[in-house]
Amino acid sequence: MASGRYQEAERLALSDSESAEAQFLLWQLYTETPLGSRGRAGRALSRAIALDPDNADYRAAQIVHLRRDRMTYVQNEYLQYRRMDLARDLLRIDSANAVAHEELGLQAARDFDDVYQHAAMIGAPEGIRQSLAAQQRQVRAYVTATEGFERAIRVAPERASAYRPILRIYARTEQWTEVLRVAKQMTENVPRDGNAWIWLGLAEQRLGNDRLADQAFTQGLALLPFDEAAIFVATEFVTIDGNGVVDSGFWDDADPLLLTPYNERLLAHHARIALADLLYAAPQMGLRGWETRRGQTFIRYGPPNTEQILSPSGTTLMQVAVWEYDHARFVFEDEYRNGEFRLASPSAQAIALGLADGYDNDFAMMSGDIARELPQQYTFSPAGLMTGVYTSAASFRGAEGKTDLVVAYGVPIHAVTESIDEPLAQIGVFVGSGVGRVERRDTVGNRIALLEEVDGQPVFLRQEQVSVNSGVRQLSVEAIGLDKRTTAVGRSLVEVRRFEGGFDVSDVLFAYAVEEAYGEAPSHPAYVTRGDVRILAAPTTTFDRSRPLYLYFEIYGLTRGEGEVARYELEIDLSPQERGGLSGLLSRDERGVSVRFPGTVAATETGTYQILDVSGQKPGRYDLTLIVRDAKTGDEQTRNQSITLR
């Protein structure tokens, strides 16, 4: 048999019908080799036990042999009771037998599952009654099951099959520290089993240890078969047209916190798949958790608000699972009690007789419409307080065809630390997505914060200047307090402009202050240097009327005229939005601000700043218009921006 000469081994074993060892070898031949025949395997094993009734290995093999499910509920019930009796007999021969303890644990786990989620009739559809299960039966089943599996693991820690059912019970009851303990045992004793690491990642993720979860999931996915590992990163369960494709761009865009080295959304997805496989698999039908409708719904939307298993009156088999979410209800039916809950759908006869509505009771049909409206559901919940970040961005011409994007941001001081003098945080600025993302990271600490008040709260200011390609880009600014109590995230889409030569004007960069630089380094990280000026850029378009408003912008491609100098004309208008079209009827102090003046530069480009006095304006929304005109050619460029004065 070891050399692969199976027919010769079979001939020799058959010729020794009075040898229990030979009959046991036949069972192995018929179950583990191409000679497979379940009927002959069973007869050979029964003969081996008859010849040597006290052999624990033969009896353990018989329990395993009978674990193959039959197609009918009655057949499976019979096999389960028979295996339970065999396990008890085996323990009388070998009290430390791992297979026997595992089998008794499986029976108790089945009983526990049968009663755990059965709910009362309140709110249930008509004809649904409460299960007869009682609390004492549930507790007894839980204790028996967990003790059986724990014994099996202690006796044979390398036996992988004993881990899944106890992990299932602990996960079902949300005992994540117990899931962590057992999963760690499995990784130590069966380290090449990818599922052990996946379950370890599940426990770490549920306990909030994302870094450790990421490490465990990475290890597990590397050990799983390729097609199984691909399930964990495919988008078919969280999009409408994923079609099983591994879309790394989707997960990159879904990452709620780029500052961390792991993707929290993807970790949650891994955890949902692992948990769905534990809780909603249908082993009798050969279905993994992600292949069942309950499992797929769980992966898409997470755990329901309520989950009930109900038994319609007048039947001994059918079970109905009712899941309630904020956005929808799902009803699943297990008609033959084989573990495969399908989305409930009325029969054609019931619809024809008017006993059921063709759509309102057809959850298989409704689920598609629900998924189109809400393809997935996920809420990022970091440790501690979650707050926003104030951000603004302006495009300037850069080197080698790229654009210099100046990003000004303000982080609420409580989002970083309780100390105003020494904010301590990890900060990141990210522009773009995927492999083309440009990022800047910093750890802020041991220096005085430059504070400004925005919307009535203190924020500390910073800026980054990055060189990026033009186009619409995602801008993300993030801060994580080193005390782990607060997280701040600001995200937006920005249009990074392209400057192709010729007469052009940059975006307008609003600022709290502008200083002459003359080649000196910035006085503080909140300042950005452009040419000969340092700019304290504003992260918002809301400004206090008691302070002057600074505008910085750059002009490119001017035409030289007489004396090899270029001349231009500036026009800046600030007008209240709610009074648009009525400027001729308004008094001077209601018309906003309007300034016009010429400029001269001994080059074809320049950077300049202007200061507007807005102290005489009323609070409200304003339109700011900047017009730059080339005095030589008459070409014009216009920039518009809405701001708020308070």
Secondary structure, DSSP 8 states (H G I E B T S, - for coil): -TTS-HHHHHHHHHT-TT-HHHHHHHHHHHHHSTT--HHHHHHHHHHHHHH-TT-HHHHHHHHHHTTS--SSHHHHHHHHHHHHHHHHHHHHH-TT-HHHHHHHHHHHHHHHHHHHSB--STT--TTEE--S--HHHHHHHHHHHHHHHHHHHHH-TT-GGGHHHHHHHHHHTT-HHHHHHHHHHHHHHSTT-HHHHHHHHHHHHHTT-HHHHHHHHHHHHHHS-HHHHHHTTB-TTTSSS-TT-B-HHHHHHH-S-TTSSS-HHHHHHHHHHHHHHHHS-BGGGTB-GGGSHHHHHHHHH-S-SEEEEEEETT-SS-EEEEEE-SS-EEEEEETTSSS--EE----HHHHHTTSS-TTTT-HHHHHHHHHHH-S-------SSEEEE-EEEEEEEE-STT-EEEEEEEEEEGGGT-S-SSS--EEEEEEES-GGG-EEEEEEE-SS---EEEETTEEEEEEEEEEEE-SEEEEEEEEEEETTSSEEEEEEEEEEE----SSSEE---EEEEEEEE-TT---SSTTEEEETTEEEEE-SSSEE-TTS-EEEEEEEE---B-GGG-EEEEEEEEEEEGGGTT-GGGS-GGGS-EEEEEEEEESSS-EEEEEEE--TTS-SEEEEEEEEEEETTT--EEEEEEEEEE-
